[in-house]
Amino acid sequence: MNRIIEASVHFIDVVASRGIPATITLILALGLCRWVLHRQIKRQEKLSDELKLRWTNIVKNTSYLVLVISLVLIWAPQIQTFALSLTAFAVAIVIATKELILCFSGTILRMSSRPFSIGDIIESGDYLGYVVDQNFLTTTLKELEPDFYSATGKTLVIPNSLFLSAGITNHSFIRPYMIHSFNIYLEPNARQVNVYHNLLSTILEEYWDTFQQENPKFLTQIRGKRLIQQDALPKVRFTTNDGAKHKFVVTFPCRAEARLEQEQAILKRLFATEIQ
């Protein structure tokens, strides 16, 4: 007990004499650097909003990393002396900080595998949205509605520990393009299955010809990502659902921002055609 009291007194003395001034100076210096860099990023008119957001995020996380490392270096001797007298509390500290440790572990996994970056559309567990911010504990998403990929207006802040237990689906792996899919449900009619299938195939073939002319680098990018080219081509598949309705699954490549527009164009053309 006496050793704990002596260590505590020594720790407080050192904090008052050296630790606090150094810490305050460090925080002020990092805050100033971060403010200057943010102003410089905002003034860069040639950078897109997405790149500005990404660089702002990098500056923020780098400043946090420098702060943590610097604080450890400043306080390491004092913490070591104090901690030697508090070994009995080590297990309690680990238990109390379990979630924080899991979040840091998820961050390490994310940084090492780089499954996504700012601006990507990702899906993990029950969450789907645009990545707008990342830090050492959480990832912030602008939520998307799963059926139409339209914004809900909500912001999701998910702990990075989720990435340890749930897979990550990156819908923007071939950004600025994506492979979009949607379903069409029709009442059962065996005579019209081939008619609808052929009509959808024709619509997709014409769409593909136009898409290649407007996006000549798409196939080159697909090969650069080591993806199977056949998987990126427009296609339509026929099946049935649990309600015995006919189901057509339409898949096609598009620019991420135009996915809903192209989907609506295909649907309008399909149902504008008179089926005998």
DOKOL-996495 format. One record per atom (N, C-alpha, C, CB): residue in one letter; x, y, z. Coordinates in steps of 0.1 Angstrom, whole numbers, padded with zeros to 4 digits, always signed. Glycine has a CB too. Layout:
N
AXYZ/...
//
This chain:
276
M+0008-0012+0000/M+0000+0000+0000/M+0009+0013+0000/M-0009+0000+0012/N+0019+0012+0008/N+0028+0024+0008/N+0035+0026-0005/N+0039+0021+0019/R+0038+0015-0012/R+0045+0016-0025/R+0035+0023-0035/R+0049+0003-0031/I+0022+0020-0035/I+0013+0026-0043/I+0012+0041-0041/I-0001+0019-0042/I+0011+0044-0028/I+0010+0059-0024/I+0022+0066-0029/I+0008+0060-0009/E+0034+0061-0026/E+0047+0067-0030/E+0047+0069-0046/E+0059+0059-0025/A+0043+0059-0053/A+0043+0059-0067/A+0033+0070-0072/A+0040+0046-0074/S+0022+0071-0066/S+0012+0080-0070/S+0017+0095-0067/S-0001+0078-0062/V+0023+0097-0056/V+0029+0110-0053/V+0039+0114-0063/V+0034+0111-0039/H+0048+0105-0066/H+0059+0107-0076/H+0053+0110-0090/H+0069+0095-0077/F+0043+0103-0093/F+0036+0104-0106/F+0030+0119-0107/F+0025+0094-0108/I+0023+0123-0097/I+0017+0136-0097/I+0028+0147-0098/I+0008+0138-0084/D+0039+0145-0091/D+0049+0155-0091/D+0055+0157-0105/D+0060+0152-0081/V+0058+0146-0111/V+0063+0146-0125/V+0054+0152-0135/V+0068+0132-0129/V+0041+0149-0133/V+0030+0154-0142/V+0030+0170-0141/V+0017+0149-0138/A+0030+0175-0129/A+0030+0189-0127/A+0042+0196-0132/A+0028+0192-0112/S+0054+0190-0132/S+0066+0196-0136/S+0069+0195-0150/S+0077+0191-0128/R+0067+0183-0157/R+0071+0181-0170/R+0060+0177-0180/R+0082+0171-0171/G+0051+0168-0175/G+0041+0162-0184/G+0031+0172-0190/G+0034+0151-0177/I+0025+0180-0181/I+0015+0189-0186/I+0019+0199-0196/I+0008+0196-0174/P+0030+0207-0193/P+0035+0216-0203/P+0038+0210-0217/P+0047+0224-0198/A+0045+0199-0217/A+0048+0192-0229/A+0035+0188-0237/A+0057+0180-0227/T+0025+0183-0229/T+0013+0178-0235/T+0005+0190-0241/T+0004+0171-0225/I+0004+0201-0234/I-0003+0213-0239/I+0004+0218-0252/I-0003+0224-0228/T+0017+0219-0252/T+0025+0223-0263/T+0022+0214-0275/T+0040+0224-0260/L+0022+0201-0273/L+0020+0192-0284/L+0006+0194-0290/L+0021+0177-0279/I-0004+0195-0281/I-0018+0196-0286/I-0020+0209-0294/I-0028+0196-0274/L-0014+0220-0289/L-0015+0233-0296/L-0008+0232-0310/L-0009+0244-0288/A+0004+0226-0310/A+0012+0225-0323/A+0004+0216-0333/A+0026+0219-0320/L-0001+0205-0329/L-0008+0196-0338/L-0021+0203-0343/L-0012+0183-0331/G-0028+0210-0333/G-0040+0217-0337/G-0038+0227-0348/G-0047+0223-0325/L-0027+0235-0346/L-0023+0245-0356/L-0020+0239-0369/L-0011+0253-0351/C-0012+0228-0369/C-0008+0222-0382/C-0021+0216-0389/C+0002+0210-0379/R-0030+0210-0382/R-0042+0205-0388/R-0050+0216-0393/R-0050+0197-0377/W-0052+0227-0387/W-0059+0238-0392/W-0054+0244-0405/W-0060+0249-0381/V-0040+0245-0405/V-0034+0251-0417/V-0036+0241-0429/V-0019+0253-0414/L-0034+0228-0426/L-0036+0218-0437/L-0050+0218-0442/L-0031+0204-0432/H-0060+0219-0433/H-0074+0219-0438/H-0077+0231-0446/H-0083+0219-0425/R-0072+0242-0443/R-0074+0254-0451/R-0068+0253-0465/R-0068+0267-0444/Q-0056+0247-0465/Q-0049+0245-0478/Q-0057+0235-0487/Q-0035+0240-0476/I-0062+0225-0481/I-0070+0215-0489/I-0083+0222-0494/I-0074+0203-0480/K-0090+0229-0486/K-0102+0236-0491/K-0099+0246-0502/K-0109+0243-0479/R-0087+0252-0502/R-0084+0262-0512/R-0080+0256-0526/R-0073+0271-0508/Q-0078+0242-0526/Q-0074+0236-0538/Q-0087+0234-0547/Q-0067+0222-0535/E-0089+0243-0556/E-0101+0242-0565/E-0100+0231-0575/E-0103+0255-0572/K-0088+0226-0578/K-0087+0215-0588/K-0091+0201-0582/K-0073+0214-0593/L-0092+0200-0569/L-0095+0188-0562/L-0110+0187-0562/L-0089+0187-0548/S-0115+0174-0564/S-0130+0172-0563/S-0134+0171-0549/S-0133+0159-0570/D-0147+0172-0546/D-0152+0172-0532/D-0148+0159-0526/D-0167+0174-0532/E-0148+0148-0533/E-0145+0135-0528/E-0130+0134-0524/E-0147+0124-0538/L-0121+0140-0532/L-0107+0140-0528/L-0104+0149-0517/L-0098+0145-0540/K-0111+0160-0516/K-0110+0169-0504/K-0114+0162-0492/K-0118+0182-0506/L-0125+0154-0492/L-0130+0147-0481/L-0120+0136-0477/L-0143+0141-0484/R-0114+0130-0487/R-0104+0119-0484/R-0091+0125-0477/R-0100+0112-0497/W-0086+0136-0483/W-0074+0142-0477/W-0077+0148-0463/W-0069+0153-0487/T-0088+0153-0461/T-0092+0158-0448/T-0092+0147-0438/T-0105+0165-0448/N-0097+0136-0442/N-0098+0124-0433/N-0084+0119-0430/N-0106+0113-0440/I-0075+0119-0440/I-0061+0114-0438/I-0054+0123-0428/I-0054+0114-0452/V-0056+0137-0430/V-0049+0146-0421/V-0054+0144-0407/V-0052+0161-0425/K-0067+0142-0405/K-0073+0140-0392/K-0067+0128-0385/K-0088+0139-0393/N-0068+0117-0392/N-0063+0104-0386/N-0048+0104-0384/N-0066+0092-0395/T-0040+0111-0393/T-0026+0112-0390/T-0023+0120-0378/T-0019+0118-0403/S-0030+0131-0376/S-0028+0139-0364/S-0031+0132-0351/S-0037+0152-0365/Y-0042+0124-0352/Y-0045+0115-0340/Y-0034+0105-0337/Y-0059+0108-0342/L-0029+0099-0348/L-0018+0089-0346/L-0006+0096-0340/L-0015+0083-0360/V-0002+0107-0346/V+0010+0115-0340/V+0008+0118-0326/V+0013+0127-0349/L-0005+0123-0322/L-0008+0127-0309/L-0006+0115-0299/L-0022+0132-0308/V-0012+0103-0303/V-0011+0091-0294/V+0004+0087-0292/V-0019+0080-0300/I+0011+0086-0303/I+0025+0082-0302/I+0033+0092-0294/I+0032+0081-0316/S+0031+0105-0296/S+0038+0115-0288/S+0035+0115-0273/S+0035+0129-0294/L+0022+0113-0270/L+0018+0112-0256/L+0024+0100-0249/L+0003+0111-0255/V+0025+0089-0257/V+0031+0077-0251/V+0046+0080-0248/V+0030+0065-0260/L+0053+0086-0257/L+0067+0089-0255/L+0069+0099-0244/L+0073+0095-0268/I+0060+0109-0242/I+0061+0119-0231/I+0059+0112-0218/I+0051+0130-0234/W+0048+0104-0217/W+0044+0099-0204/W+0049+0085-0201/W+0029+0098-0204/A+0057+0079-0211/A+0061+0065-0209/A+0068+0062-0196/A+0070+0061-0220/P+0079+0070-0192/P+0086+0068-0180/P+0077+0069-0167/P+0098+0077-0178/Q+0068+0079-0167/Q+0060+0080-0156/Q+0049+0069-0155/Q+0053+0094-0156/I+0043+0066-0166/I+0033+0055-0167/I+0039+0042-0163/I+0027+0054-0181/Q+0052+0039-0167/Q+0058+0027-0164/Q+0060+0026-0149/Q+0072+0025-0171/T+0065+0037-0143/T+0067+0037-0128/T+0054+0035-0121/T+0074+0050-0124/F+0044+0042-0125/F+0031+0041-0118/F+0025+0027-0121/F+0022+0052-0123/A+0026+0022-0133/A+0020+0009-0136/A+0025-0003-0129/A+0021+0007-0151/L+0038-0002-0125/L+0044-0013-0118/L+0038-0015-0104/L+0059-0010-0116/S+0032-0005-0099/S+0025-0006-0086/S+0010-0009-0088/S+0027+0007-0078/L+0006-0010-0100/L-0008-0013-0103/L-0011-0025-0111/L-0015-0001-0110/T-0001-0034-0110/T-0002-0047-0119/T-0015-0054-0116/T+0010-0056-0116/A-0020-0053-0104/A-0032-0061-0100/A-0044-0056-0108/A-0034-0060-0085/F-0044-0044-0113/F-0055-0039-0120/F-0055-0041-0135/F-0056-0024-0118/A-0044-0048-0140/A-0042-0050-0154/A-0054-0058-0161/A-0029-0058-0157/V-0058-0069-0154/V-0069-0077-0159/V-0082-0068-0160/V-0071-0089-0151/A-0085-0060-0150/A-0097-0052-0150/A-0096-0042-0161/A-0098-0045-0136/I-0084-0036-0164/I-0083-0026-0174/I-0086-0033-0188/I-0069-0020-0174/V-0081-0045-0190/V-0083-0052-0203/V-0098-0054-0205/V-0075-0065-0203/I-0104-0059-0194/I-0119-0062-0196/I-0127-0049-0198/I-0124-0069-0183/A-0123-0038-0191/A-0130-0026-0193/A-0128-0020-0207/A-0125-0016-0182/T-0117-0022-0213/T-0114-0016-0226/T-0115-0027-0237/T-0100-0010-0226/K-0123-0037-0235/K-0124-0048-0245/K-0129-0043-0258/K-0133-0059-0239/E-0140-0035-0258/E-0146-0030-0270/E-0136-0021-0277/E-0159-0023-0267/L-0129-0012-0270/L-0119-0004-0276/L-0108-0012-0283/L-0113+0006-0266/I-0104-0022-0277/I-0094-0031-0283/I-0099-0038-0295/I-0089-0042-0273/L-0111-0042-0295/L-0117-0048-0307/L-0119-0038-0318/L-0131-0054-0304/C-0122-0025-0315/C-0123-0015-0325/C-0110-0012-0331/C-0129-0002-0319/F-0099-0012-0323/F-0085-0009-0329/F-0081-0021-0337/F-0075-0007-0317/S-0085-0033-0333/S-0082-0045-0341/S-0089-0045-0355/S-0086-0058-0333/G-0102-0040-0355/G-0109-0039-0367/G-0102-0028-0376/G-0123-0035-0365/T-0097-0018-0370/T-0090-0007-0377/T-0077-0013-0384/T-0086+0005-0368/I-0070-0021-0376/I-0058-0027-0382/I-0061-0036-0394/I-0050-0035-0371/L-0072-0044-0392/L-0076-0052-0403/L-0080-0044-0416/L-0088-0061-0399/R-0087-0033-0413/R-0091-0024-0424/R-0079-0018-0431/R-0101-0013-0419/M-0070-0013-0423/M-0058-0006-0429/M-0049-0016-0436/M-0050+0001-0418/S-0048-0029-0432/S-0039-0038-0438/S-0045-0044-0451/S-0036-0050-0428/S-0058-0046-0451/S-0064-0052-0463/S-0070-0042-0472/S-0075-0062-0458/R-0073-0030-0468/R-0078-0019-0476/R-0090-0023-0484/R-0067-0013-0485/P-0101-0028-0478/P-0112-0033-0485/P-0121-0021-0491/P-0121-0041-0476/F-0119-0009-0486/F-0127+0002-0491/F-0120+0015-0487/F-0141+0002-0485/S-0124+0026-0493/S-0119+0039-0490/S-0130+0049-0490/S-0108+0043-0500/I-0127+0062-0487/I-0137+0072-0486/I-0144+0073-0500/I-0131+0086-0482/G-0157+0074-0500/G-0165+0075-0512/G-0170+0062-0518/G-0156+0082-0523/D-0166+0051-0512/D-0171+0038-0517/D-0184+0035-0511/D-0161+0027-0513/I-0192+0027-0518/I-0204+0021-0513/I-0202+0008-0507/I-0216+0021-0524/I-0203+0006-0494/I-0200-0007-0488/I-0212-0013-0481/I-0188-0006-0479/E-0212-0026-0479/E-0222-0033-0471/E-0215-0042-0461/E-0232-0040-0480/S-0219-0040-0448/S-0213-0049-0438/S-0224-0052-0428/S-0201-0042-0431/G-0227-0064-0426/G-0237-0068-0416/G-0251-0063-0422/G-0235-0062-0402/D-0258-0055-0414/D-0271-0050-0418/D-0269-0035-0423/D-0280-0050-0407/Y-0257-0031-0425/Y-0255-0017-0429/Y-0251-0015-0443/Y-0244-0010-0419/L-0256-0005-0450/L-0253-0002-0464/L-0252+0013-0465/L-0263-0008-0473/G-0241+0018-0472/G-0241+0032-0474/G-0227+0037-0480/G-0243+0039-0461/Y-0227+0050-0482/Y-0214+0057-0487/Y-0205+0059-0475/Y-0218+0070-0494/V-0192+0056-0477/V-0182+0059-0466/V-0179+0073-0467/V-0170+0050-0468/V-0181+0081-0456/V-0178+0095-0456/V-0168+0099-0446/V-0191+0103-0453/D-0165+0089-0437/D-0154+0092-0427/D-0149+0079-0420/D-0160+0102-0416/Q-0137+0080-0417/Q-0130+0068-0410/Q-0121+0073-0399/Q-0122+0059-0420/N-0121+0067-0388/N-0111+0069-0377/N-0107+0056-0371/N-0116+0080-0367/F-0100+0057-0359/F-0094+0045-0353/F-0105+0037-0346/F-0083+0049-0344/L-0117+0043-0344/L-0127+0035-0336/L-0139+0033-0345/L-0131+0043-0324/T-0143+0042-0353/T-0156+0040-0361/T-0154+0044-0376/T-0166+0049-0355/T-0164+0039-0383/T-0166+0043-0397/T-0180+0049-0399/T-0164+0030-0406/T-0180+0060-0406/T-0193+0067-0408/T-0198+0065-0422/T-0192+0082-0405/L-0211+0062-0423/L-0217+0059-0436/L-0229+0068-0438/L-0222+0044-0437/K-0232+0072-0450/K-0245+0078-0453/K-0254+0067-0458/K-0243+0090-0465/E-0264+0064-0450/E-0272+0052-0453/E-0279+0052-0466/E-0282+0050-0442/L-0279+0040-0473/L-0286+0039-0485/L-0297+0028-0484/L-0277+0034-0497/E-0308+0030-0491/E-0319+0021-0490/E-0315+0009-0499/E-0333+0027-0496/P-0316-0004-0494/P-0311-0015-0500/P-0317-0019-0514/P-0312-0027-0491/D-0330-0016-0516/D-0336-0020-0528/D-0332-0011-0540/D-0351-0020-0527/F-0332+0002-0537/F-0329+0012-0548/F-0316+0019-0547/F-0341+0021-0549/Y-0309+0017-0536/Y-0296+0024-0534/Y-0298+0039-0533/Y-0286+0020-0545/S-0310+0043-0529/S-0312+0058-0527/S-0309+0062-0513/S-0327+0061-0531/A-0305+0074-0511/A-0301+0079-0498/A-0314+0080-0489/A-0294+0093-0499/T-0312+0076-0476/T-0323+0077-0467/T-0322+0090-0459/T-0323+0065-0457/G-0311+0097-0460/G-0309+0109-0452/G-0304+0107-0438/G-0322+0117-0451/K-0301+0094-0435/K-0296+0091-0422/K-0281+0088-0422/K-0303+0078-0416/T-0274+0091-0411/T-0260+0088-0410/T-0258+0076-0400/T-0252+0101-0404/L-0249+0067-0405/L-0246+0055-0396/L-0232+0056-0391/L-0248+0042-0405/V-0230+0055-0378/V-0217+0054-0372/V-0215+0040-0367/V-0215+0065-0361/I-0207+0032-0373/I-0205+0018-0369/I-0192+0016-0363/I-0208+0008-0381/P-0190+0007-0353/P-0177+0005-0347/P-0169-0004-0356/P-0179-0002-0333/N-0156-0002-0357/N-0147-0009-0365/N-0146-0024-0361/N-0133-0003-0366/S-0151-0027-0349/S-0150-0041-0344/S-0160-0049-0353/S-0155-0042-0330/L-0170-0043-0360/L-0179-0051-0368/L-0172-0058-0379/L-0189-0041-0374/F-0161-0052-0384/F-0153-0058-0395/F-0146-0071-0392/F-0143-0048-0401/L-0145-0074-0378/L-0139-0086-0374/L-0149-0098-0375/L-0134-0085-0360/S-0162-0095-0374/S-0172-0106-0374/S-0181-0106-0386/S-0180-0104-0362/A-0181-0095-0394/A-0190-0094-0406/A-0182-0092-0418/A-0201-0084-0404/G-0186-0098-0429/G-0178-0095-0441/G-0181-0081-0447/G-0182-0106-0452/I-0173-0077-0456/I-0174-0063-0462/I-0176-0065-0477/I-0162-0054-0459/T-0187-0060-0482/T-0190-0060-0496/T-0188-0046-0501/T-0205-0065-0499/N-0179-0045-0511/N-0176-0032-0517/N-0182-0031-0530/N-0160-0029-0518/H-0193-0023-0531/H-0200-0021-0544/H-0194-0011-0553/H-0215-0017-0541/S-0183-0005-0549/S-0176+0005-0557/S-0161+0000-0560/S-0175+0018-0550/F-0159-0013-0561/F-0146-0019-0563/F-0140-0014-0576/F-0146-0034-0562/I-0149-0012-0586/I-0144-0008-0599/I-0148+0007-0602/I-0150-0017-0611/R-0148+0015-0591/R-0152+0029-0592/R-0144+0036-0603/R-0148+0036-0579/P-0151+0045-0611/P-0164+0050-0609/P-0176+0042-0614/P-0165+0064-0615/Y-0173+0029-0617/Y-0183+0020-0622/Y-0188+0011-0611/Y-0179+0012-0635/M-0199+0004-0614/M-0204-0006-0605/M-0212-0016-0613/M-0212+0000-0593/I-0214-0028-0607/I-0223-0038-0613/I-0236-0038-0606/I-0216-0053-0613/H-0246-0033-0613/H-0259-0031-0606/H-0269-0042-0610/H-0265-0017-0610/S-0277-0047-0600/S-0287-0057-0602/S-0300-0053-0597/S-0282-0070-0596/F-0311-0057-0603/F-0324-0055-0598/F-0333-0066-0603/F-0330-0041-0602/N-0344-0068-0596/N-0354-0079-0599/N-0367-0073-0605/N-0357-0087-0586/I-0372-0081-0614/I-0385-0078-0620/I-0394-0090-0617/I-0384-0076-0635/Y-0406-0088-0610/Y-0415-0098-0607/Y-0428-0097-0616/Y-0419-0098-0592/L-0431-0109-0621/L-0443-0109-0630/L-0452-0120-0626/L-0439-0110-0645/E-0465-0119-0629/E-0474-0130-0627/E-0471-0142-0636/E-0489-0125-0629/P-0473-0154-0630/P-0469-0166-0638/P-0477-0166-0652/P-0472-0179-0630/N-0469-0168-0662/N-0475-0169-0676/N-0464-0176-0684/N-0480-0155-0682/A-0465-0189-0686/A-0455-0197-0693/A-0453-0192-0707/A-0459-0211-0693/R-0463-0187-0713/R-0462-0183-0727/R-0454-0170-0729/R-0476-0181-0734/Q-0453-0162-0718/Q-0447-0149-0720/Q-0432-0149-0714/Q-0455-0139-0712/V-0428-0160-0708/V-0414-0161-0703/V-0404-0158-0713/V-0412-0175-0696/N-0404-0165-0724/N-0394-0163-0735/N-0396-0149-0741/N-0396-0174-0746/V-0408-0144-0742/V-0410-0131-0748/V-0403-0120-0739/V-0425-0127-0749/Y-0405-0120-0726/Y-0399-0111-0717/Y-0384-0113-0717/Y-0405-0112-0703/H-0380-0125-0717/H-0365-0128-0716/H-0358-0122-0729/H-0362-0143-0715/N-0364-0125-0740/N-0358-0120-0753/N-0358-0105-0753/N-0365-0126-0765/L-0369-0099-0749/L-0370-0084-0749/L-0360-0078-0740/L-0384-0080-0745/L-0358-0083-0728/L-0348-0078-0719/L-0334-0080-0724/L-0349-0085-0705/S-0332-0091-0731/S-0318-0094-0737/S-0315-0084-0748/S-0318-0108-0742/T-0326-0081-0756/T-0324-0071-0766/T-0321-0057-0760/T-0336-0070-0775/I-0328-0053-0750/I-0326-0040-0744/I-0312-0039-0738/I-0336-0038-0733/L-0307-0050-0732/L-0294-0050-0726/L-0283-0050-0736/L-0292-0062-0717/E-0285-0056-0747/E-0275-0056-0758/E-0274-0042-0764/E-0280-0066-0769/E-0285-0035-0766/E-0284-0022-0771/E-0278-0012-0760/E-0298-0016-0775/Y-0281-0015-0748/Y-0275-0007-0737/Y-0260-0009-0736/Y-0282-0010-0723/W-0256-0021-0738/W-0241-0025-0737/W-0234-0018-0749/W-0240-0040-0738/D-0240-0018-0761/D-0233-0011-0772/D-0231+0004-0769/D-0241-0013-0785/T-0241+0010-0764/T-0240+0024-0761/T-0230+0027-0749/T-0254+0030-0757/F-0231+0018-0739/F-0222+0020-0727/F-0207+0018-0731/F-0225+0009-0717/Q-0204+0009-0740/Q-0190+0007-0745/Q-0185+0020-0752/Q-0189-0005-0753/Q-0194+0025-0760/Q-0190+0037-0768/Q-0187+0049-0759/Q-0201+0041-0778/E-0195+0050-0748/E-0194+0062-0739/E-0183+0059-0728/E-0207+0064-0732/N-0180+0046-0726/N-0170+0043-0716/N-0160+0033-0721/N-0177+0037-0703/P-0151+0037-0730/P-0142+0028-0737/P-0131+0021-0728/P-0134+0035-0748/K-0129+0027-0716/K-0119+0022-0707/K-0124+0012-0697/K-0112+0033-0699/F-0137+0009-0698/F-0144+0000-0688/F-0137-0014-0687/F-0159-0001-0690/L-0137-0020-0699/L-0131-0034-0700/L-0117-0034-0695/L-0133-0040-0714/T-0109-0024-0699/T-0095-0023-0695/T-0094-0022-0680/T-0088-0011-0701/Q-0103-0015-0673/Q-0103-0014-0659/Q-0107-0027-0652/Q-0112-0003-0654/I-0116-0034-0659/I-0120-0047-0654/I-0109-0057-0653/I-0132-0053-0662/R-0101-0057-0664/R-0090-0066-0665/R-0079-0062-0655/R-0084-0066-0679/G-0077-0048-0653/G-0068-0043-0643/G-0071-0047-0629/G-0067-0028-0645/K-0084-0049-0626/K-0088-0053-0613/K-0088-0069-0611/K-0102-0048-0610/R-0083-0076-0622/R-0083-0090-0622/R-0097-0096-0619/R-0073-0095-0611/L-0107-0090-0626/L-0120-0096-0625/L-0123-0104-0638/L-0130-0084-0623/I-0133-0113-0637/I-0137-0120-0648/I-0145-0112-0657/I-0144-0134-0644/Q-0141-0110-0670/Q-0149-0101-0678/Q-0163-0105-0680/Q-0142-0100-0692/Q-0166-0118-0681/Q-0179-0123-0683/Q-0189-0119-0672/Q-0179-0138-0684/D-0183-0117-0660/D-0192-0113-0648/D-0196-0099-0649/D-0184-0116-0635/A-0189-0091-0657/A-0192-0077-0658/A-0202-0073-0670/A-0180-0069-0659/L-0205-0083-0678/L-0213-0081-0690/L-0228-0081-0686/L-0211-0091-0700/P-0236-0073-0693/P-0251-0073-0690/P-0257-0087-0692/P-0258-0063-0698/K-0266-0091-0683/K-0272-0104-0684/K-0286-0104-0678/K-0263-0115-0678/V-0294-0113-0681/V-0307-0114-0675/V-0309-0129-0672/V-0319-0109-0685/R-0314-0132-0660/R-0316-0146-0656/R-0331-0147-0651/R-0306-0150-0644/F-0336-0159-0654/F-0350-0162-0651/F-0351-0172-0640/F-0358-0167-0663/T-0359-0170-0630/T-0362-0180-0619/T-0376-0177-0614/T-0351-0179-0608/T-0379-0183-0603/T-0392-0180-0596/T-0389-0177-0581/T-0402-0193-0597/N-0399-0171-0575/N-0397-0168-0561/N-0406-0177-0552/N-0400-0153-0558/D-0406-0175-0539/D-0413-0183-0530/D-0428-0182-0532/D-0410-0180-0516/G-0433-0171-0538/G-0447-0169-0541/G-0451-0175-0555/G-0450-0155-0540/A-0442-0182-0561/A-0445-0188-0574/A-0446-0178-0585/A-0457-0197-0573/K-0441-0166-0583/K-0441-0156-0594/K-0429-0157-0602/K-0442-0142-0588/H-0430-0153-0614/H-0418-0153-0623/H-0409-0141-0619/H-0422-0151-0638/K-0396-0144-0619/K-0386-0134-0614/K-0375-0133-0624/K-0381-0138-0600/F-0372-0121-0629/F-0361-0119-0638/F-0351-0110-0631/F-0366-0111-0651/V-0339-0115-0630/V-0328-0108-0624/V-0319-0101-0635/V-0319-0118-0615/V-0319-0088-0635/V-0312-0080-0645/V-0299-0075-0639/V-0321-0069-0651/T-0288-0077-0646/T-0275-0073-0641/T-0268-0065-0652/T-0266-0085-0636/F-0262-0054-0649/F-0255-0046-0659/F-0245-0037-0653/F-0266-0038-0668/P-0234-0033-0660/P-0225-0024-0655/P-0230-0009-0658/P-0211-0026-0662/C-0226+0000-0649/C-0230+0014-0651/C-0221+0023-0642/C-0245+0016-0648/R-0222+0035-0645/R-0216+0045-0635/R-0224+0045-0623/R-0215+0059-0642/A-0217+0046-0611/A-0223+0045-0598/A-0235+0055-0597/A-0213+0046-0587/E-0232+0067-0601/E-0242+0078-0599/E-0254+0076-0609/E-0236+0091-0601/A-0253+0068-0619/A-0264+0066-0629/A-0271+0053-0628/A-0258+0068-0643/R-0269+0046-0617/R-0275+0032-0616/R-0290+0033-0616/R-0270+0026-0603/L-0296+0042-0608/L-0311+0043-0607/L-0317+0048-0620/L-0315+0052-0596/E-0310+0057-0627/E-0315+0063-0639/E-0315+0052-0650/E-0306+0074-0644/Q-0305+0044-0651/Q-0304+0033-0661/Q-0314+0022-0657/Q-0290+0027-0661/E-0316+0019-0645/E-0326+0009-0641/E-0340+0014-0645/E-0326+0007-0626/Q-0343+0026-0643/Q-0356+0031-0646/Q-0358+0031-0661/Q-0358+0046-0641/A-0348+0034-0669/A-0349+0035-0683/A-0352+0021-0689/A-0335+0040-0690/I-0345+0010-0683/I-0348-0003-0687/I-0362-0007-0684/I-0338-0013-0681/L-0367-0004-0672/L-0380-0008-0668/L-0391-0001-0677/L-0383-0004-0654/K-0389+0012-0680/K-0398+0020-0688/K-0399+0014-0702/K-0395+0034-0688/R-0388+0011-0707/R-0388+0005-0721/R-0394-0009-0721/R-0373+0004-0726/L-0392-0017-0711/L-0398-0030-0710/L-0413-0029-0710/L-0392-0038-0698/F-0418-0021-0701/F-0433-0021-0699/F-0440-0012-0709/F-0436-0017-0685/A-0432-0004-0717/A-0438+0004-0727/A-0441-0005-0740/A-0429+0016-0731/T-0434-0017-0740/T-0436-0026-0752/T-0448-0034-0749/T-0424-0034-0753/E-0457-0035-0759/E-0469-0043-0758/E-0466-0058-0760/E-0479-0039-0769/I-0469-0066-0750/I-0466-0080-0750/I-0479-0088-0754/I-0461-0085-0736/Q-0478-0096-0765/Q-0489-0103-0769/Q-0491-0116-0761/Q-0488-0107-0784/
//
